[in-house]
Amino acid sequence: MKRRDVIKGLTMLPLAGGIVGSAQAAINAEGAGMIGMLGGENSAAGPMKFGPEVYRSLGVEPVINCRGTFTIIGASTLVPEAKEAMYNAQSNYVQLDELAMGVGKRLAELSGAEWGVVSCGCAGGMKIVTMAAVTGGNPEKLVRIPDLTGFEKDEVIIPRRSRNTYDHAVRNVGVKIITVDTQEELEAAMNPRTAMIYMMPSTKPGDTGPLSVHAISKAAKLKGIPVLVDAAAEALTLNPNVHLADGATIVAYSGGKAIRGPQSAGLLLGDKKLLMAAWQASAPHHGAGRDNKVGKEEQIGMLAAVEAWTKRNHAQEELTWTGYLETISKRVSAINGVTTSIRQPTGLDNRTPTLTISWDPAKFNASGQEMATYLSTTKPRIALSAGGGRRGTPASENLTSISVAAFMMQPGDDKIVADRIFNALNMKRPVTPEMKAPSADLKGRWDVTIEYFNEISKHAFSIEQQDSNWLKGSHKSAFTTNELEGTIDGNEVIFRSASRMIADNVPFTFSGTVSGDTMSGNIHHGEYLTSKFTAKKIVQPSSRQRIHVPVGPPLSS
């Protein structure tokens, strides 16, 4: 999954890879009973144990990562070199500015860039680079952020295809975002107030077309405007870095993804003057970047991970990852009706071989979403992605699937995953039952009360269609009006909508029961956790009075 594609998955369950409603959230009773483990709230915790059982001692079940470097499941594991370096770093004190200078110089030597900075994650790096772009390293400006009154530069241009949930890090500085759709619009938007251009990398390596890193950087350089490239989940390229070679001013990486440094660290490479201003904007210095603290351990651990990157046998690693997938493929391919395919990586972003396991959901009575949910909520837990297809769909060509990404798997995981998927696919499952007749006519308007953690919010439903069990309408939230669709199965209701804004998407998956003119239940907000809702149908009083049409102008007002 591309970093820019993450926004498309915000309506997905963090581990399961899809929205699954009511009792179908798990394939059997065991799976249903394990759903509570997603939050750990129902697990008994005791005194913390130091050692391999550290998570379980807190009532938290670990996850085998077959999905990717998602922060929500821990991203990556540290390379041994980073782990050892961080252990040694924590035993001594050091002046952090001096450390940053030493680390910056060494990163430059390793990367071929002019300078390097370790940031507080990739997003933290984006924030401090934006601060550097608007302040120019002037501390009088720095301490005024996010009030940019009197600043000469307070605008950031972002191509629309690069708008994403992570550009909050840029917006947090208080800049005005200018969104453009074409190269011509971008060049017309550049002006003396433009502090920076932020963008995602081109999808095709070597792209020089409109809105590519090459084209944008070439145009920006003529105006003296820096270009920040967000390469968070990419494999690191050095001597030269591909984006810096294309003309970018700064390239930002996540430290805890492909590079396998500290998850809380990021890596910035590029122009020394701009990066010095970015370091000035970061902790331990005060100002709006003080919250982006990078400890001595993270600085050393990140540098050690980059040092290790230059020595890692990346080709051999990919062969090992492919071997994991071949083990799983061989095991599950023995099941009649299951097909597999392994796709090798072609680009830099989330570079991993991926195994797709496909089947007819009508024959197995399980969709990819249900299978992914089962595997993520029963021990040992496995996080993977789900594909298309629906349970009960008769067309054999409408296959469903799950996908296994190999690059975050650990030695031995392949055999565990192979057995788990094999056994899960071989389970006997009942045919999907027909939905019960609706217990109520839901068409009409509903007043909705949503109970967040510490706020009550008023929303509204307008259910315009009810075709037997199927519902369609609209959901008016606090800020947007959204399409609503779902089902009523007896007295159980499940429907969903999403509050969509540029670069953001807040999902609402409602599940509950209806009784007469009232509904109540829970809302799943994807990464934003859960809330509760109650709804009351608005009953319009019957009125059959004839309407009088005025004649002439009014004699009073």
Protein Blocks (a to p, Z undefined) as FASTA:
>chain_A
ZZklmmmmmmpcfklopacehjllpmblmlmmmmmmmnommpccddddedjklmmmnopa
cdddfkbjcfknopaacdfklmmmmmmmmmpccdfklmmmmmmmmmmmmnopabdcddeh
jklmmmmmmmmmmnnopaklmmmpccfghiablcdcddfklgcfklmmmmmnopacdddf
bfklmmmmpcfklmbdcddddfbghiabehiaklmmmmmmmnopacdddfklgccdehia
fklmnopabdcddfklmnopafkbccdedjfklmmmmmmmpcfbecjklmmccdfklmmm
mmmmmmmmmmpcfklmmmmmmmmmmmmmmmmmmpghiacdddddfblnopacdddddddf
klnopafklmmmmmmmcccdddddddediehiablklccdddddfklpcehklmmmmmmm
mmmmmpccdddddddddfbdfbdcdddddddfkbccddddddfbdghjaccdddddfkbc
cddddddehjaccdddddddehiacddddddddehjaccddddehjnopadddddddddd
ddfbdcdddedjdfbZZ
